[in-house]
Amino acid sequence: MGLTDMVEIATTTSNIKANKKMSIQVSLDGLSFCILDKERQEIEYLKSFDFEKQLDPIKVLSRIELIIEEESILQQPVQEASLFFTNTLFTLVPSDLFDEEQAVSFLKFNTKILKTDFIAHDQVNNELVNVYIPYANIINYFFDMFGEFEYRHSLSILIDSLLKIKSSEKPIAYLHTHLHHYELVVIQNSRLIFANSFEFDTKEDFIYYLLFTLEQLELEPQEVELILLGDIKKNSEEYNIAYRYITNISFLDVFHTFSFSEEAKPKYPLADYLTIKSLS
């Protein structure tokens, strides 16, 4: 089956598959795997693998193959699989303006597109479409492994999940970090006001993009509520510099009802926000 024939509905191809769901996050600088026992609502495996540097999709696939070979639990049959890509190769388009046949036209203004690139899109709530470039070689690998499965972009998962949180009349900024980039999402009255991704190398980069965005949105740092999630920690340089400028800053509350096996308990639960949310 070719890429154009893939459907984004998780199905099973075998009656012997366990009632489990596997979630996989793929980026060029790291991977995450999570396995949920759906009957017990227990996460039995949760592990991240950070690379020493950013790799290309071919080398990332080699890492995936090596990890699955070494981690026998990842070789078990599962009923559902969910794959999501974390990269900056995306653009958000209003649903009313989106035309699937013109997907490349929307994306070409934000990123360089090769002739061999596969263009995908996610419906995000009822108002937006996220057009993005996934890694076709990795999709093909997991298709061979699972059969048909669901794949999305991480920003789509993030926006959908945050819009489900009870909102307020005042804008709330959510900042989700992953290694050396973060997504910034601003929501007001249960509507998306802003969403974008920024790469950073230093704490100065980190705070610059945040303050610049707030300025463009005419939001005062002393008044806006900033909620942190992802792998940012309270003792990090990024948190400390944000705390210096943002008055109302906090971490996201508990966001799921799953239990964890002893081996899968995370040290920093918010670091695995997207991996766990993709199980829902």
NORNORBEL-V751429 format. One record per backbone hydrogen bond with DSSP energy under -0.5 kcal/mol. NH is the residue of the N-H (numbers start at 0). CO is the residue of the C=O. Records with the same first field share a line. If there is no record, write none. Layout:
BEGIN
NH = CO  CO
END
This chain:
BEGIN
4 = 1
5 = 2
10 = 147
16 = 13
17 = 76
19 = 17
20 = 35
21 = 79
22 = 33
23 = 81
24 = 31
25 = 83
26 = 29
29 = 26
30 = 48
31 = 24
32 = 46
33 = 22
34 = 44
35 = 20
36 = 41
37 = 18  35
38 = 18
40 = 36
41 = 36
42 = 258
43 = 34  41
44 = 34
46 = 32
48 = 30
50 = 28
54 = 27
59 = 55
60 = 56
61 = 57
62 = 58
63 = 59
64 = 60
65 = 61
66 = 62
67 = 63
68 = 64
69 = 65
70 = 66
71 = 69
73 = 70
74 = 71
75 = 72
78 = 17  19
79 = 19
81 = 21
82 = 149
83 = 23
84 = 151
85 = 25
86 = 84
89 = 87
90 = 130
92 = 128
94 = 126
96 = 93
97 = 93  94
101 = 98
102 = 99
105 = 101
106 = 102
107 = 103
108 = 105
109 = 106
110 = 106
116 = 113
118 = 116
119 = 131
121 = 129
123 = 121  127
124 = 122
126 = 123
127 = 123
128 = 92
129 = 121
130 = 90  128
131 = 119
132 = 88
133 = 117  131
135 = 133
137 = 134
138 = 134
139 = 135
140 = 136
141 = 137
142 = 138
143 = 139
144 = 140
145 = 141
146 = 142
149 = 80
151 = 82
153 = 84
155 = 152
156 = 152
157 = 153
158 = 154
159 = 155
160 = 156
161 = 157
162 = 158
163 = 159  160
164 = 161
171 = 186
172 = 224
173 = 171  184
174 = 226
175 = 173  182
176 = 174  228
177 = 180
180 = 177
181 = 197
182 = 175
183 = 195
184 = 173  182
185 = 193
186 = 171
187 = 190
188 = 167
190 = 187
192 = 185
193 = 185
195 = 183
197 = 181
199 = 179
205 = 201
206 = 202
207 = 203
208 = 204
209 = 205
210 = 206
211 = 207
212 = 208
213 = 209
214 = 210
215 = 211
216 = 212
217 = 214
218 = 213
222 = 219
223 = 219
224 = 170
225 = 223  247
226 = 172  224
227 = 249
228 = 174
229 = 269
230 = 176
235 = 232
239 = 235
240 = 236
241 = 237
242 = 238
243 = 239
244 = 240  241
245 = 241
246 = 220  244
247 = 223
248 = 246
249 = 225
251 = 227
258 = 40
260 = 42
263 = 260
264 = 260  261
270 = 267
271 = 268
272 = 269
275 = 271
276 = 272
277 = 273
278 = 275
279 = 276
END
